[in-house]
């Protein structure tokens, strides 16, 4: 089954892995270890107000440990090929963007 949400589809494209392999199953995920439902684009609890991008990090959430896969950007950088992502300003520095663009 193909990914059905932005978070899982983009992660599949950037990692070349299925949602079952990379762990981003959808837009929202129940993160048992943190006891909350998280927005996987902003990396914030779903109950938080706007502007809380990346606030899961306050609870100890580490995107690179959650998804320890190398992304397309890392593979291309090894061949001296720069990567760019054209994004709407509302998600340009989202948790998902940071995880996919900076994950080694």
N, C-alpha and C positions, 0 to 999 in steps of 0.2 A: 504494500500500500504506500503510495507516495505521501510525503509530508503535506499536511493540510494547513499549516500556519506559517506565518513569516519567520518566526523564531526557529522552528524545526527545518523549514525549507532552506533558509539561508545557511544554517549550520551544516546541513547536508551538502550544499554547494561548496562551502569553504573548506570542508574536511574530506569530502568524497566518501562519507560514511552515512549509513542509515540512522534514523532517529534512535533505533534500538541500540546502536553502537555508540553514538555520541551522547545520548541521555537527554537531549532537549526534545521532549516529546510533544510540546505544544507551547502556546502563548503563555499559559499559566501552568505551574507545576506545584504539587504539594511537596514541600521539602521537609520531610519527617524530622531530620536532625535539627531543624530550626523551628519546627512547630508552626509553620505558616504556609500560606499559599502565595507563591511569588510570581510576579510578572517577569518573564524571561527576556523581555526586550529591555526593560529599564533596570533589571536586577534590583527590584524594590518589592516589599510586601504589597499585595494587592490593595490592602486597606489604607496605605499611605497616600497622602495628597500628591498632586503634581509637584515636580521639582525635587523629588527624592531619588533621582537617578543614582544608582550605585549604592543605595543605603543598606543593602544586604551585607556589604562589607563591614558595617558596624557590628554585625552579629557574627563576624568571622568567616563569611562566605568568600571563598577564593576561586574565581572563575577558572583559573588554570588547573586547579586540583579537581574541580567539578567536571571539567571537560579537558583532560590532559592529552588532547590530540593536536598534532601539528596541522596548521591550516595551509591553504593554498599560498597565501602570502609568504609564509616561511619557506616553502619549497621554491617559489619564484625568486625570493631574495638570495637564496643560495646560488642562483645563476645570475646575480646582479640585475634582476628585473624588478623594477619598482612597481608597487601595486597602489591603486587608488580606489576609493569607494565614493561614489556620488550618492549622497544621502540628503534627505529632507532635514532641515535644521532641527526639527523636533526630536530626531533620533540620532543625530550626528555623533554625539558623545554618550550614547546609551550604553548600558552594561553589555548588551549583546554585541554592539559594534566594537567596543574595547576588547571584548573577549576574542572575537573573530579576527580583528585586525592586528592584535598584539600578542597572540598566543604562539609561543615557540614550542 
